[in-house]
Amino acid sequence: MKFLENKFENFYKSLSKDELEIVSRLKDITSEFTSLEEKISYSVLYYFKNSRICFIWPSSIKNGPKFGVQFGFCNGYLINDKYNILEKENRKQVFCITYHNQNQINETILKEYLINAIAIDDTLYSKKKSI
C-alpha cells in the first residue's frame, strides 16, 4: 500500500501550481463517475472500468504534452466528437483535450464525453465477454 501512496505522492509533487489546479478540477469531475477506478499508470492518473477509459497527463510528467494538462480518452477514436474538441494529432486511437488553465474546462461537455467513453468501454467489454 505504501508503494501506491508513493506513486500518487510523486505524481502530485511533480506538478506546477497551475497544473495542480487543472488536475484537481479534472479529478473533481471524474470522481462523480463512481464506476471508475483511479490508478497511477505511466506515472500519471488513469481511470479504469473494464479497461482504460481516460487519463490526466500534465506537461511536467515525462512523455506528456509540451504545455498544459491533457485529458485523454483511450478509445477517443470511437467517441462522438460533436463539439470537435478532441485533438487527434498523429494518433489513431487516443484522442485528447489540452487545458492550459482551469477556466477552459467545460464541465458539461467533459461529462458528456466521459459518459460516452464509459458506454464504449461497456460495449467493448461485453463483446469480449460474450466471445
MDAnalysis code that builds the backbone (N, CA, C; Angstrom):
import MDAnalysis as mda
import numpy as np

u = mda.Universe.empty(393, n_residues=131, atom_resindex=np.repeat(np.arange(131), 3), trajectory=True)
u.add_TopologyAttr("name", ["N", "CA", "C"] * 131)
u.add_TopologyAttr("resid", np.arange(1, 132))
u.add_TopologyAttr("resname", ["MET", "LYS", "PHE", "LEU", "GLU", "ASN", "LYS", "PHE", "GLU", "ASN", "PHE", "TYR", "LYS", "SER", "LEU", "SER", "LYS", "ASP", "GLU", "LEU", "GLU", "ILE", "VAL", "SER", "ARG", "LEU", "LYS", "ASP", "ILE", "THR", "SER", "GLU", "PHE", "THR", "SER", "LEU", "GLU", "GLU", "LYS", "ILE", "SER", "TYR", "SER", "VAL", "LEU", "TYR", "TYR", "PHE", "LYS", "ASN", "SER", "ARG", "ILE", "CYS", "PHE", "ILE", "TRP", "PRO", "SER", "SER", "ILE", "LYS", "ASN", "GLY", "PRO", "LYS", "PHE", "GLY", "VAL", "GLN", "PHE", "GLY", "PHE", "CYS", "ASN", "GLY", "TYR", "LEU", "ILE", "ASN", "ASP", "LYS", "TYR", "ASN", "ILE", "LEU", "GLU", "LYS", "GLU", "ASN", "ARG", "LYS", "GLN", "VAL", "PHE", "CYS", "ILE", "THR", "TYR", "HIS", "ASN", "GLN", "ASN", "GLN", "ILE", "ASN", "GLU", "THR", "ILE", "LEU", "LYS", "GLU", "TYR", "LEU", "ILE", "ASN", "ALA", "ILE", "ALA", "ILE", "ASP", "ASP", "THR", "LEU", "TYR", "SER", "LYS", "LYS", "LYS", "SER", "ILE"])
u.atoms.positions = np.array([
    [0.830, -1.191, 0.000],
    [0.000, 0.000, 0.000],
    [0.875, 1.254, 0.000],
    [1.980, 1.193, 0.730],
    [2.910, 2.325, 0.811],
    [3.439, 2.675, -0.578],
    [3.701, 1.645, -1.392],
    [4.197, 1.851, -2.749],
    [3.209, 2.674, -3.566],
    [1.917, 2.339, -3.467],
    [0.889, 3.085, -4.192],
    [0.805, 4.523, -3.708],
    [0.881, 4.711, -2.400],
    [0.844, 6.064, -1.845],
    [1.998, 6.887, -2.395],
    [3.182, 6.275, -2.496],
    [4.342, 6.975, -3.030],
    [4.147, 7.358, -4.489],
    [3.511, 6.494, -5.268],
    [3.249, 6.807, -6.672],
    [2.362, 8.039, -6.796],
    [1.292, 8.085, -6.008],
    [0.400, 9.242, -6.038],
    [1.119, 10.486, -5.523],
    [1.880, 10.312, -4.455],
    [2.626, 11.429, -3.876],
    [3.617, 11.997, -4.891],
    [4.337, 11.120, -5.579],
    [5.288, 11.555, -6.604],
    [4.589, 12.299, -7.731],
    [3.418, 11.818, -8.113],
    [2.655, 12.489, -9.168],
    [2.353, 13.927, -8.756],
    [1.781, 14.106, -7.588],
    [1.374, 15.444, -7.150],
    [2.562, 16.361, -6.895],
    [3.670, 15.818, -6.411],
    [4.869, 16.624, -6.174],
    [5.467, 17.147, -7.479],
    [5.204, 16.462, -8.582],
    [5.765, 16.836, -9.881],
    [5.046, 18.011, -10.532],
    [3.874, 18.373, -10.022],
    [3.025, 19.356, -10.695],
    [3.356, 20.790, -10.306],
    [3.226, 21.676, -11.298],
    [3.298, 23.110, -11.012],
    [1.973, 23.529, -10.373],
    [1.924, 24.736, -9.851],
    [0.699, 25.243, -9.218],
    [-0.461, 25.249, -10.225],
    [-0.202, 25.741, -11.450],
    [-1.247, 25.788, -12.481],
    [-1.729, 24.389, -12.849],
    [-0.787, 23.462, -13.001],
    [-1.164, 22.086, -13.327],
    [-1.998, 21.472, -12.210],
    [-1.615, 21.731, -10.975],
    [-2.354, 21.182, -9.839],
    [-3.797, 21.677, -9.830],
    [-4.009, 22.943, -10.162],
    [-5.375, 23.489, -10.226],
    [-6.193, 22.782, -11.298],
    [-5.590, 22.581, -12.461],
    [-6.288, 21.911, -13.570],
    [-6.566, 20.454, -13.206],
    [-5.544, 19.757, -12.716],
    [-5.691, 18.347, -12.339],
    [-6.768, 18.191, -11.271],
    [-6.774, 19.069, -10.289],
    [-7.778, 18.994, -9.214],
    [-9.184, 19.144, -9.763],
    [-9.365, 20.067, -10.676],
    [-10.695, 20.275, -11.281],
    [-11.114, 19.052, -12.095],
    [-10.183, 18.506, -12.877],
    [-10.489, 17.317, -13.680],
    [-10.791, 16.116, -12.783],
    [-10.048, 15.976, -11.689],
    [-10.309, 14.890, -10.729],
    [-11.687, 15.035, -10.095],
    [-12.080, 16.271, -9.787],
    [-13.417, 16.504, -9.222],
    [-14.496, 16.003, -10.177],
    [-14.299, 16.260, -11.455],
    [-15.280, 15.837, -12.463],
    [-15.289, 14.313, -12.585],
    [-14.117, 13.704, -12.717],
    [-14.073, 12.241, -12.875],
    [-14.560, 11.521, -11.621],
    [-14.385, 12.132, -10.458],
    [-14.806, 11.473, -9.212],
    [-16.321, 11.302, -9.122],
    [-17.061, 12.050, -9.923],
    [-18.516, 11.895, -9.951],
    [-18.933, 10.586, -10.615],
    [-18.017, 9.984, -11.355],
    [-18.290, 8.718, -12.034],
    [-17.752, 7.593, -11.144],
    [-18.601, 7.147, -10.252],
    [-18.176, 6.212, -9.202],
    [-17.788, 4.830, -9.727],
    [-18.134, 4.529, -10.971],
    [-17.745, 3.236, -11.535],
    [-16.283, 3.238, -11.982],
    [-15.648, 4.404, -12.006],
    [-14.257, 4.495, -12.444],
    [-13.305, 4.316, -11.268],
    [-12.237, 3.586, -11.525],
    [-11.196, 3.380, -10.518],
    [-9.952, 4.157, -10.938],
    [-9.434, 4.964, -10.021],
    [-8.245, 5.772, -10.294],
    [-6.993, 4.981, -9.958],
    [-6.030, 4.987, -10.894],
    [-4.746, 4.313, -10.682],
    [-3.640, 5.188, -11.272],
    [-2.433, 4.930, -10.831],
    [-1.263, 5.551, -11.460],
    [-0.716, 4.543, -12.462],
    [-0.586, 4.983, -13.695],
    [-0.008, 4.163, -14.747],
    [0.808, 5.100, -15.635],
    [1.989, 4.679, -16.061],
    [2.892, 5.556, -16.818],
    [3.159, 6.856, -16.058],
    [3.125, 6.802, -14.744],
    [3.384, 7.937, -13.839],
    [2.300, 9.005, -13.849],
    [1.138, 8.725, -14.430],
    [0.029, 9.688, -14.456],
    [-1.269, 9.025, -13.994],
    [-2.300, 9.842, -13.816],
    [-3.601, 9.332, -13.377],
    [-4.342, 8.694, -14.545],
    [-4.737, 7.447, -14.369],
    [-5.582, 6.745, -15.337],
    [-6.862, 6.348, -14.624],
    [-7.929, 6.260, -15.400],
    [-9.229, 5.860, -14.860],
    [-9.705, 4.634, -15.624],
    [-10.055, 3.601, -14.870],
    [-10.434, 2.300, -15.411],
    [-11.862, 1.956, -15.017],
    [-12.515, 1.203, -15.883],
    [-13.728, 0.482, -15.506],
    [-13.442, -0.967, -15.869],
    [-13.766, -1.357, -17.097],
    [-13.391, -2.684, -17.584],
    [-11.978, -2.664, -18.165],
    [-11.609, -1.523, -18.695],
    [-10.285, -1.298, -19.269],
    [-9.962, 0.184, -19.065],
    [-8.873, 0.637, -19.641],
    [-8.527, 2.057, -19.521],
    [-9.554, 2.909, -20.248],
    [-10.077, 3.905, -19.551],
    [-11.073, 4.808, -20.146],
    [-10.426, 6.138, -20.510],
    [-9.731, 6.739, -19.534],
    [-9.176, 8.072, -19.759],
    [-7.985, 8.294, -18.835],
    [-7.294, 9.415, -19.063],
    [-6.138, 9.755, -18.240],
    [-5.995, 11.263, -18.130],
    [-5.235, 11.675, -17.123],
    [-4.881, 13.077, -16.925],
    [-3.357, 13.132, -16.960],
    [-2.803, 13.833, -17.974],
    [-1.360, 13.830, -18.187],
    [-0.827, 15.259, -18.244],
    [-0.247, 15.740, -17.143],
    [0.329, 17.092, -17.115],
    [1.653, 17.157, -17.893],
    [1.988, 18.343, -18.371],
    [3.213, 18.513, -19.156],
    [4.478, 18.265, -18.338],
    [4.411, 18.387, -17.039],
    [5.607, 18.176, -16.217],
    [5.969, 16.697, -16.062],
    [5.096, 15.810, -16.515],
    [5.374, 14.366, -16.460],
    [5.925, 13.928, -17.815],
    [6.979, 13.135, -17.790],
    [7.649, 12.648, -18.995],
    [6.643, 12.112, -20.024],
    [6.909, 12.407, -21.289],
    [6.095, 11.984, -22.438],
    [4.733, 12.665, -22.498],
    [4.524, 13.689, -21.690],
    [3.260, 14.423, -21.714],
    [3.277, 15.515, -22.768],
    [2.256, 16.361, -22.751],
    [2.212, 17.474, -23.704],
    [3.336, 18.465, -23.394],
    [3.663, 19.328, -24.365],
    [4.700, 20.338, -24.133],
    [4.246, 21.357, -23.093],
    [2.956, 21.695, -23.120],
    [2.385, 22.667, -22.190],
    [1.007, 22.190, -21.752],
    [0.590, 22.593, -20.561],
    [-0.767, 22.309, -20.105],
    [-0.945, 20.909, -19.553],
    [-2.216, 20.523, -19.485],
    [-2.607, 19.210, -18.969],
    [-3.529, 18.565, -19.992],
    [-3.188, 17.365, -20.417],
    [-4.042, 16.640, -21.357],
    [-5.011, 15.753, -20.602],
    [-6.265, 15.813, -21.025],
    [-7.263, 14.844, -20.588],
    [-7.471, 13.958, -21.799],
    [-7.026, 12.708, -21.702],
    [-7.060, 11.818, -22.853],
    [-8.098, 10.725, -22.723],
    [-8.654, 10.359, -23.865],
    [-9.610, 9.251, -23.944],
    [-8.921, 8.096, -24.660],
    [-8.805, 6.967, -23.981],
    [-8.050, 5.830, -24.504],
    [-8.655, 5.246, -25.782],
    [-9.966, 5.330, -25.925],
    [-10.640, 4.936, -27.165],
    [-11.309, 6.158, -27.787],
    [-10.559, 7.244, -27.818],
    [-11.086, 8.517, -28.310],
    [-11.589, 8.468, -29.738],
    [-11.008, 7.586, -30.538],
    [-11.433, 7.477, -31.934],
    [-12.879, 6.988, -32.060],
    [-13.423, 6.405, -31.004],
    [-14.805, 5.918, -31.024],
    [-15.799, 6.920, -30.440],
    [-15.301, 7.979, -29.813],
    [-16.180, 8.957, -29.166],
    [-16.845, 9.845, -30.206],
    [-18.108, 10.143, -29.974],
    [-18.839, 11.079, -30.820],
    [-18.356, 12.490, -30.469],
    [-17.456, 13.025, -31.274],
    [-16.837, 14.330, -31.016],
    [-17.667, 15.440, -31.653],
    [-18.902, 15.586, -31.189],
    [-19.820, 16.537, -31.826],
    [-19.412, 17.995, -31.633],
    [-18.552, 18.275, -30.664],
    [-18.075, 19.652, -30.457],
    [-16.710, 19.878, -31.108],
    [-16.196, 18.845, -31.752],
    [-14.923, 18.908, -32.477],
    [-13.797, 19.459, -31.589],
    [-13.686, 18.921, -30.380],
    [-12.682, 19.409, -29.434],
    [-11.540, 18.419, -29.202],
    [-11.690, 17.202, -29.684],
    [-10.660, 16.193, -29.442],
    [-9.469, 16.402, -30.375],
    [-8.288, 16.404, -29.789],
    [-7.045, 16.553, -30.549],
    [-6.573, 15.162, -30.964],
    [-6.478, 14.972, -32.261],
    [-6.103, 13.663, -32.775],
    [-4.597, 13.563, -32.993],
    [-3.962, 14.691, -33.315],
    [-2.544, 14.749, -33.641],
    [-2.230, 13.640, -34.631],
    [-1.177, 12.874, -34.411],
    [-0.857, 11.791, -35.350],
    [-1.252, 10.427, -34.783],
    [-2.183, 10.436, -33.842],
    [-2.599, 9.193, -33.190],
    [-3.839, 8.615, -33.870],
    [-3.988, 7.311, -33.765],
    [-5.129, 6.632, -34.370],
    [-6.201, 6.264, -33.356],
    [-5.849, 6.157, -32.092],
    [-6.805, 5.658, -31.099],
    [-7.031, 6.625, -29.948],
    [-5.969, 7.132, -29.353],
    [-6.063, 8.004, -28.177],
    [-6.209, 9.453, -28.633],
    [-7.307, 10.085, -28.226],
    [-7.537, 11.499, -28.541],
    [-7.631, 12.268, -27.232],
    [-7.241, 13.537, -27.263],
    [-7.110, 14.319, -26.029],
    [-7.738, 15.700, -26.141],
    [-7.881, 16.324, -24.979],
    [-8.204, 17.742, -24.858],
    [-7.094, 18.319, -23.986],
    [-6.446, 19.394, -24.441],
    [-5.391, 20.019, -23.652],
    [-5.930, 21.285, -23.007],
    [-5.727, 21.374, -21.702],
    [-6.162, 22.541, -20.931],
    [-4.932, 23.301, -20.439],
    [-4.977, 24.632, -20.585],
    [-3.876, 25.484, -20.125],
    [-4.236, 26.242, -18.854],
    [-5.523, 26.288, -18.539],
    [-5.978, 26.822, -17.249],
    [-7.336, 26.201, -16.946],
    [-7.718, 26.223, -15.685],
    [-8.943, 25.524, -15.285],
    [-10.205, 26.172, -15.845],
    [-10.135, 27.439, -16.249],
    [-11.310, 28.105, -16.820],
    [-11.680, 27.558, -18.197],
    [-10.753, 26.874, -18.843],
    [-11.029, 26.274, -20.155],
    [-11.871, 25.001, -20.046],
    [-11.994, 24.456, -18.866],
    [-12.692, 23.176, -18.686],
    [-14.197, 23.410, -18.724],
    [-14.843, 22.837, -19.736],
    [-16.301, 22.883, -19.829],
    [-16.814, 21.576, -19.214],
    [-17.275, 21.680, -17.987],
    [-17.672, 20.501, -17.218],
    [-18.782, 19.712, -17.907],
    [-19.752, 20.405, -18.464],
    [-20.887, 19.741, -19.112],
    [-20.425, 18.894, -20.291],
    [-19.577, 19.478, -21.136],
    [-19.090, 18.749, -22.313],
    [-18.190, 17.594, -21.888],
    [-17.305, 17.835, -20.933],
    [-16.406, 16.766, -20.489],
    [-17.197, 15.594, -19.905],
    [-18.214, 15.889, -19.127],
    [-19.053, 14.814, -18.573],
    [-19.760, 14.045, -19.686],
    [-20.234, 14.760, -20.693],
    [-20.896, 14.106, -21.830],
    [-19.931, 13.145, -22.524],
    [-18.691, 13.591, -22.740],
    [-17.690, 12.745, -23.378],
    [-17.322, 11.557, -22.477],
    [-17.256, 11.780, -21.173],
    [-16.968, 10.685, -20.241],
    [-18.081, 9.639, -20.245],
    [-19.313, 10.083, -20.272],
    [-20.446, 9.149, -20.352],
    [-20.323, 8.307, -21.610],
    [-19.980, 8.952, -22.726],
    [-19.798, 8.253, -23.994],
    [-18.635, 7.253, -23.890],
    [-17.527, 7.668, -23.287],
    [-16.352, 6.796, -23.153],
    [-16.654, 5.574, -22.286],
    [-17.410, 5.765, -21.220],
    [-17.776, 4.646, -20.342],
    [-18.708, 3.685, -21.076],
    [-19.640, 4.219, -21.841],
    [-20.549, 3.374, -22.629],
    [-19.764, 2.569, -23.666],
    [-18.775, 3.191, -24.283],
    [-17.924, 2.488, -25.248],
    [-17.184, 1.350, -24.551],
    [-16.621, 1.626, -23.386],
    [-15.912, 0.607, -22.611],
    [-16.841, -0.557, -22.270],
    [-18.056, -0.249, -21.832],
    [-19.029, -1.299, -21.504],
    [-19.348, -2.146, -22.729],
    [-19.516, -1.498, -23.875],
    [-19.831, -2.210, -25.118],
    [-18.665, -3.102, -25.542],
    [-17.458, -2.551, -25.537],
    [-16.287, -3.336, -25.935],
    [-16.080, -4.518, -24.998],
    [-16.265, -4.298, -23.710],
    [-16.054, -5.352, -22.721],
    [-17.123, -6.436, -22.838],
    [-18.370, -6.040, -23.082],
    [-19.441, -7.038, -23.194],
    [-19.248, -7.899, -24.439],
    [-18.681, -7.308, -25.506],
    [-18.398, -8.096, -26.714],
    [-17.311, -9.124, -26.428],
    [-16.262, -8.721, -25.707],
    [-15.177, -9.647, -25.370],
    [-15.675, -10.758, -24.456],
    [-16.555, -10.397, -23.536],
    [-17.078, -11.360, -22.568],
    [-17.940, -12.428, -23.248],
    [-18.655, -12.028, -24.306],
    [-19.571, -12.961, -24.959],
    [-18.868, -13.869, -25.970],
    [-17.614, -13.590, -26.251],
    [-16.877, -14.418, -27.226],
    [-16.346, -15.668, -26.569],
])
